[in-house]
């Protein structure tokens, strides 16, 4: 069993526990009672130059603890002040040491769109994301069916949320497109063995229509990496560990931007 399978299986356990506290019907009704979102996440990624999604992440399965100290509100505010277009917040608690609380507090503290970064295996989590203040959710092709992606996209559309549909190979790109994705991410990290290759984004770019927002995820460390992805036609990059390990996040983001 790969770590991705373990993450997905644990997400199902977490959803079952959450449903025991608050039913799907209750969460759905509460989410639908809120004002519909305006798809601010995807709007923020549609700009002339490459957009930056900056991640708040305490740990990861491949690197363990990334940030011993994790003043998540300070980090999120620093990203916003540094000119981030969006923020990604990990809510997976076991391997990434994330928390729904981080997401709720960060969405209250910043004015830019925030994506809930988690392993979505049930519609319940999409309604949860809406209640937590997120503007977007992550859908990972490797742990979902095409039918699920279509269903989850429809729920996102009803709520006014964006969906970043993550792929890793040509088959998954086709699956995302068939599922109606408007934002497709290519993960340069293979979650089955943790190898990283930013060439994966360049290789798959040609398969994704120009009107679809294309996001390169993972392994982006230098301004040269950014420039290569810019030349390859990436609309946005999602950067986690590189920024999390930087003492001065504004300086690091400016460096990555080539400023």
C-alpha positions in Angstrom: 0.0 0.0 0.0 1.4 3.4 -1.0 1.3 6.4 1.4 -1.3 8.0 -0.9 -3.6 5.0 -0.3 -3.0 5.2 3.4 -3.8 9.0 3.4 -7.0 8.3 1.5 -8.0 5.4 3.8 -7.4 7.5 6.9 -9.4 10.4 5.3 -12.4 8.0 5.1 -12.0 7.1 8.8 -11.9 10.9 9.6 -15.0 11.5 7.6 -16.8 8.7 9.3 -15.9 10.1 12.7 -17.0 13.6 11.7 -20.4 12.3 10.4 -20.9 10.7 13.8 -20.8 14.1 15.3 -22.6 16.1 12.6 -24.5 14.4 9.8 -23.9 14.9 6.1 -27.4 16.4 5.8 -26.6 18.9 8.6 -23.2 20.0 7.1 -24.7 20.2 3.6 -27.6 22.4 4.8 -25.3 24.7 6.8 -22.9 25.1 3.8 -25.7 25.8 1.3 -27.2 28.4 3.7 -24.0 30.5 3.4 -23.6 33.0 0.5 -22.4 31.3 -2.6 -18.7 31.9 -3.3 -17.5 33.8 -6.3 -14.8 31.3 -7.4 -12.2 33.8 -6.2 -9.4 31.2 -6.2 -9.5 30.6 -9.9 -9.9 34.3 -10.6 -6.8 35.0 -8.6 -4.8 32.5 -10.7 -5.9 34.1 -14.0 -3.2 36.9 -14.4 -0.7 38.0 -16.9 2.3 36.5 -15.1 2.7 33.3 -13.1 0.6 33.2 -9.9 1.9 32.0 -6.6 0.0 29.7 -4.2 2.0 29.7 -0.9 1.5 26.8 1.5 1.2 26.6 5.3 2.6 23.2 6.1 4.1 21.9 9.4 5.1 18.5 8.2 4.9 16.0 5.3 5.2 12.2 4.9 8.4 12.6 2.8 10.3 15.2 4.9 8.8 14.7 8.4 8.7 17.9 10.5 9.3 20.9 8.3 8.6 23.7 10.8 9.2 23.0 14.5 7.8 26.4 15.3 4.5 26.9 13.4 3.0 30.3 13.9 0.5 29.7 11.1 -1.3 33.0 11.3 2.0 34.9 11.1 3.1 32.8 8.2 -0.2 33.3 6.3 -0.1 37.1 6.9 3.6 37.1 5.7 2.6 35.4 2.5 -0.2 37.9 1.9 2.1 40.8 2.6 4.7 39.3 0.3 2.3 39.3 -2.6 1.1 35.7 -2.6 -2.0 35.3 -4.9 -3.5 32.4 -2.8 -2.7 30.4 0.3 -2.8 26.6 0.7 -3.5 25.2 4.1 -2.9 21.6 5.1 -5.7 20.2 7.2 -4.6 16.5 7.1 -3.8 15.8 10.8 -1.8 12.5 10.9 1.0 12.8 8.3 1.0 16.6 7.7 0.1 17.6 11.2 -2.6 19.9 9.8 -5.8 21.1 11.4 -9.2 22.5 10.4 -8.5 25.2 13.0 -5.6 26.4 11.0 -7.8 26.8 8.0 -10.6 28.5 9.8 -8.3 31.0 11.5 -6.3 31.8 8.4 -9.3 32.4 6.2 -10.5 34.9 8.8 -7.1 36.6 9.0 -6.3 37.1 5.3 -8.2 38.6 2.4 -6.7 36.5 -0.4 -8.3 33.1 -1.4 -7.4 30.0 0.6 -7.5 26.4 -0.6 -8.2 23.5 1.8 -5.3 21.0 1.1 -6.5 17.6 2.1 -7.4 14.2 0.7 -11.0 14.6 -0.5 -12.7 11.2 -0.5 -16.2 12.2 0.4 -18.6 15.1 -0.5 -18.8 15.8 3.2 -15.3 17.3 3.1 -16.4 19.8 0.4 -19.2 21.1 2.5 -16.8 21.2 5.5 -14.4 23.3 3.5 -17.1 25.8 2.7 -18.0 26.1 6.4 -14.3 26.6 7.3 -14.1 29.6 5.0 -12.1 28.0 2.1 -12.4 29.3 -1.4 -11.2 26.0 -3.0 -10.6 22.3 -2.4 -8.1 19.8 -3.7 -9.3 16.8 -5.7 -6.7 14.1 -6.4 -7.3 11.9 -9.5 -5.2 9.1 -8.1 -7.7 8.5 -5.2 -10.9 9.3 -7.1 -12.9 8.0 -10.0 -13.9 10.2 -13.0 -17.5 10.0 -11.8 -16.5 11.2 -8.3 -14.7 14.2 -9.9 -17.7 15.1 -11.9 -19.9 14.8 -8.8 -17.5 16.8 -6.6 -17.1 19.5 -9.3 -20.9 19.9 -9.4 -21.0 20.4 -5.6 -18.1 22.9 -5.8 -20.0 24.8 -8.5 -23.2 24.9 -6.3 -21.2 26.3 -3.4 -19.1 28.7 -5.5 -15.9 26.9 -4.6 -13.0 26.3 -7.0 -11.4 22.8 -7.3 -7.8 22.2 -8.0 -7.8 18.8 -9.7 -4.4 17.2 -9.2 -2.8 14.9 -11.8 0.5 13.1 -12.2 0.3 11.5 -15.6 -1.4 11.6 -19.0 -4.2 9.3 -18.0 -5.0 11.4 -15.0 -5.0 14.6 -17.1 -7.6 13.1 -19.4 -9.6 12.1 -16.4 -9.5 15.6 -15.0 -10.6 17.1 -18.3 -13.4 14.6 -18.7 -14.4 15.4 -15.1 -14.9 19.1 -16.0 -11.8 20.5 -14.3 -11.1 24.2 -14.8 -7.9 24.1 -12.8 -5.5 21.2 -13.3 -2.5 20.8 -11.1 0.5 18.6 -12.1 2.2 17.2 -9.0 5.9 16.9 -9.7 6.2 14.6 -6.7 5.3 11.0 -7.3 3.3 10.2 -4.1 3.9 6.6 -4.6 7.7 6.8 -4.2 8.3 10.5 -3.4 10.6 11.2 -6.4 10.4 14.8 -7.7 10.8 16.0 -11.3 9.6 19.4 -12.4 10.0 18.1 -15.9 6.7 16.3 -15.3 4.9 19.7 -15.5 6.6 20.5 -18.8 5.8 17.1 -20.2 2.1 17.2 -19.4 1.5 20.9 -20.3 0.8 20.1 -24.0 -2.1 17.9 -23.0 -3.9 20.7 -21.2 -6.0 23.2 -23.2 -4.9 26.9 -22.9 -8.2 27.9 -21.3 -7.6 25.6 -18.4 -5.6 27.0 -15.5 -2.4 25.0 -15.2 -0.7 24.7 -11.8 2.7 23.1 -11.2 3.0 21.6 -7.7 5.9 20.5 -5.6 9.7 20.6 -6.0 9.8 24.3 -7.0 12.9 25.7 -5.3 14.6 28.4 -7.3 13.9 31.3 -9.6 15.3 29.2 -12.4 12.6 26.6 -11.7 10.0 29.3 -11.8 11.3 30.7 -15.1 11.4 27.2 -16.6 7.8 26.6 -15.6 6.8 30.1 -16.9 8.4 29.3 -20.2 6.5 25.9 -20.2 3.2 27.8 -19.9 2.4 27.3 -16.2 -0.3 29.7 -15.0 0.6 29.2 -11.3 2.9 27.4 -9.0 2.2 25.9 -5.6 5.2 26.2 -3.2 5.4 24.7 0.2 8.6 23.4 1.7 10.9 26.0 0.1 8.9 28.9 1.6 8.3 27.1 4.9 12.0 26.7 5.5 12.8 30.3 4.7 13.3 32.6 7.7 12.3 35.7 5.6 9.3 34.5 3.5 8.9 37.8 1.7 12.5 37.9 0.6 12.3 34.2 -0.5 9.1 34.9 -2.5 10.7 38.0 -4.1 13.7 35.8 -5.0 11.5 33.2 -6.6 9.7 35.9 -8.5 13.0 37.1 -9.8 12.7 40.5 -8.2 
